[in-house]
Amino acid sequence: MKMSKGQIGRRLLGLTVAGMALVAGGTAFAELGQPAPWEYKLQEAGSPVMENITWFHNFLFVLITLITLFVLALLIIVVVKFNTKANPVPSKTTHNTLIEVAWTLIPVLILVGIAVPSFRLLFQELDIPKADLTIKATGKQWYWSYAYPDNGKFEFDSLLAQDKKPRLLAVDNEMVVPVNKTVKVLTTGADVIHSWAMPSFGVKIDAVPGRINEAWFKAEREGTYYGQCSELCGRDHAFMPIVVHVVNEQAYNAWLADAKKKYASTDDSAHPTAVAAAGEAK
């Protein structure tokens, strides 16, 4: 069955409208700090680093799409123009200086254009600015412990919460930080390798036993941000969420005063309910 040009045009218009609706729907479903249904893109940025990661991702997506379309156009031209019927006598040309220079120089320029923002982003991630707050995150099987060495040296455990939403992402005790402050995160592992990952902040750093790794973020918007251990650390790896609650300065100071009293007697031993809580999550 052949379609007329009008039918083809209407079909293309329908596909275009559907694509635009999908893009708009993805934006509408986006939620700050956590994944959303039907989300097809990166989580909404909550820090300057994540904003640059999102920009770089979109830049590469546009660039690779243009390259793909260009190569596809060349293939179509070759198929149409240089088949046996259209070109029964093939050319015997073996060298073309202009083309050879172009297909060498253009890819080099493209790679340089990718390398410059790539190195700038990498430098931004690795060059930790002067921190307003330092937090030590220790990965344990299967939960996290957070220590605040700058504020009274207290520590608490953060386990998967059974009675909170979102499911499998909420915890009983959240990491709390002030908004618009540079937070340095020190990670280590108490048993095996874990990974502290917070997509909205653009942070993913391994927690290795016997080693201290560093990362940083600066949350620019108040709210609750969710992440997970992204290293296959054992049986209950899927039940090891990370939650960062970003609040204003006044709320943070109030929480800090309460936390110093609440967690004053916390030691470095394993949380007695850690294994049980992870098992119940199944």
C-alpha positions in Angstrom: 0.0 0.0 0.0 1.5 3.3 -1.1 1.0 6.5 0.8 0.5 9.9 -0.8 2.8 12.8 -0.1 0.0 14.3 2.1 -0.3 11.1 4.1 3.5 11.0 4.6 3.5 14.7 5.7 0.7 14.1 8.2 2.5 11.1 9.6 5.8 13.0 10.0 3.8 15.9 11.7 2.2 13.4 14.1 5.6 11.9 15.0 7.0 15.4 15.5 4.1 16.4 17.8 4.5 13.1 19.7 8.2 13.7 20.2 7.6 17.2 21.5 5.0 15.8 23.9 7.5 13.3 25.1 10.1 15.9 25.8 7.5 18.1 27.6 6.3 15.1 29.6 9.8 14.2 30.6 10.2 17.8 31.9 6.9 17.7 33.7 7.7 14.4 35.5 11.2 15.6 36.6 11.6 15.7 40.4 14.3 17.4 42.3 16.7 15.0 44.0 15.2 11.6 42.9 14.3 9.6 39.8 10.8 10.1 38.3 8.5 7.9 36.2 9.2 7.9 32.5 12.3 10.0 33.0 14.7 9.6 30.1 17.3 12.2 30.9 19.6 13.1 33.8 18.2 14.0 37.1 17.6 17.7 37.7 20.8 19.4 38.8 21.2 20.5 42.4 24.8 21.7 42.3 27.1 23.6 39.9 29.0 20.5 39.0 25.9 18.6 38.0 24.8 21.6 35.9 28.0 21.4 34.0 27.7 17.6 33.6 24.2 18.1 32.2 25.4 20.8 29.8 28.3 18.6 28.6 26.0 15.6 28.2 23.6 17.6 26.1 26.5 19.1 24.1 27.8 15.7 23.3 24.4 14.4 22.4 23.8 17.2 19.8 27.3 16.8 18.4 27.1 13.0 18.0 23.6 13.4 16.4 25.0 15.8 13.8 27.9 13.5 13.1 25.6 10.5 12.7 23.3 12.4 10.4 26.2 13.6 8.3 27.6 10.1 7.9 24.1 8.8 7.1 23.8 11.5 4.4 27.2 10.5 2.9 26.1 6.9 2.8 22.8 7.8 1.0 24.7 9.9 -1.5 27.1 7.0 -2.2 24.3 4.5 -2.6 22.2 6.8 -4.9 25.0 8.4 -7.0 27.5 5.6 -7.3 25.5 2.5 -7.9 25.9 0.5 -11.1 22.9 1.9 -12.8 23.6 5.6 -12.1 27.4 5.3 -12.6 28.2 2.4 -14.9 31.8 3.6 -15.5 33.4 4.0 -12.1 36.0 6.7 -11.5 39.7 5.6 -11.2 40.6 8.5 -8.9 42.9 7.3 -6.1 43.9 10.5 -4.3 42.2 13.7 -3.4 44.4 16.0 -1.2 41.6 18.2 -0.1 39.4 15.3 1.1 42.3 13.6 2.8 43.3 16.8 4.7 39.6 17.4 5.6 38.9 13.9 7.0 42.1 14.2 9.1 41.7 17.8 10.3 38.0 17.9 11.0 38.0 14.9 13.5 41.0 16.5 15.3 39.1 19.8 15.7 36.0 17.9 16.9 38.1 16.0 19.5 39.7 19.3 20.7 36.3 20.9 21.0 35.3 17.9 23.2 38.5 17.9 25.2 38.4 21.5 26.3 35.1 21.4 28.2 35.8 17.8 29.3 39.1 18.8 31.0 37.4 21.9 32.5 34.7 19.7 34.0 37.2 17.1 35.3 39.2 19.9 37.0 36.1 21.3 38.6 35.2 17.9 40.0 38.7 17.1 41.3 39.8 20.5 42.5 38.1 20.7 45.9 37.5 24.3 47.0 37.9 25.5 50.6 35.2 23.6 52.5 32.6 25.1 54.8 31.8 21.7 56.2 33.5 18.3 56.2 31.6 15.0 56.5 33.1 11.5 56.6 30.9 8.8 55.0 31.8 5.2 56.0 30.3 2.4 53.9 29.4 -0.7 55.9 27.5 -3.9 55.1 24.9 -2.6 54.4 24.4 1.0 55.5 26.3 4.3 55.9 27.7 6.0 58.9 28.2 9.8 58.9 30.7 11.7 61.1 30.8 15.5 61.4 34.4 16.1 62.6 34.1 19.9 62.3 31.1 20.1 64.6 31.6 18.3 67.8 32.9 15.0 66.3 29.6 13.1 66.5 28.6 10.2 64.3 25.4 8.3 63.4 24.3 5.5 61.2 21.9 5.8 58.3 19.8 2.7 57.5 17.1 2.0 55.0 13.7 3.0 56.4 10.8 0.7 56.1 8.0 3.2 56.7 9.1 6.1 54.6 8.7 7.2 51.0 10.2 6.9 48.4 10.5 3.1 48.8 14.0 1.7 49.0 15.5 5.3 49.0 14.4 6.7 52.4 16.5 6.3 55.5 16.0 6.7 59.2 18.8 9.3 59.8 19.6 11.7 56.9 22.8 13.5 56.3 21.9 17.2 56.8 23.8 20.1 55.3 23.3 23.8 54.9 22.3 25.3 51.5 24.9 27.2 49.4 27.8 25.8 51.5 30.8 23.9 50.1 30.7 20.4 51.6 33.7 18.1 51.4 32.9 14.4 51.7 35.5 11.9 52.9 34.7 8.3 52.0 36.1 5.0 53.2 34.9 1.5 53.6 34.7 -0.5 56.9 34.6 -3.9 55.2 34.4 -4.0 51.4 34.3 -1.4 48.6 31.2 0.7 48.5 30.5 3.8 46.4 28.8 7.1 47.6 26.8 8.3 44.7 24.4 11.3 44.6 23.2 11.9 41.0 21.7 15.4 41.5 25.1 16.6 42.8 27.2 14.9 40.2 29.1 13.0 42.8 30.2 9.3 42.7 33.2 8.4 44.8 34.4 4.9 45.9 34.6 4.1 49.6 37.6 1.8 49.9 38.7 0.1 53.1 42.0 1.5 54.4 41.8 4.6 52.1 40.3 8.0 52.3 38.8 9.4 49.0 37.5 13.0 48.6 34.6 14.6 46.8 32.6 17.8 47.2 29.3 19.4 46.4 27.6 22.7 46.9 23.8 22.3 47.0 22.2 25.4 45.7 18.6 24.5 46.4 16.9 23.3 49.6 15.3 19.9 49.5 15.9 16.2 50.0 18.2 14.4 47.6 18.4 10.6 47.1 21.2 8.4 46.0 22.4 4.8 46.5 25.6 2.8 46.8 26.7 2.2 43.3 29.2 -0.5 43.9 28.3 -4.2 44.0 29.1 -4.6 47.7 27.3 -7.8 48.6 24.0 -9.4 49.2 22.1 -6.3 50.4 23.7 -3.9 48.0 20.3 -2.8 46.7 19.2 -1.7 50.2 21.9 0.9 51.0 20.4 4.3 50.1 21.9 7.7 50.6 19.9 10.7 51.6 21.1 14.3 51.9 18.7 16.8 53.4 19.6 20.4 52.4 18.2 23.1 54.7 18.8 26.8 55.4 21.4 28.0 57.9 19.0 28.4 60.8 17.4 25.0 60.4 20.9 23.4 60.1 22.1 25.0 63.3 19.0 23.8 65.1 19.6 20.2 63.7 23.3 20.4 64.6 22.5 21.3 68.2 20.1 18.5 68.5 22.4 16.0 66.8 25.3 16.7 69.1 23.1 15.5 72.0 21.3 12.7 70.2 24.5 11.1 68.8 26.9 12.0 71.6 27.4 8.4 72.6 27.7 6.8 69.1 30.8 4.7 68.6 32.3 3.1 65.6 30.9 -0.4 66.1 28.4 -1.9 63.7 24.8 -0.8 64.0 23.0 -3.7 65.8 20.0 -3.6 63.5 21.8 -3.1 60.2 21.6 -6.7 59.0 18.0 -7.2 60.2 16.8 -4.0 58.5 18.4 -4.9 55.2 16.9 -8.4 55.4 13.4 -7.0 56.1 13.7 -4.8 52.9 13.5 -7.9 50.8 
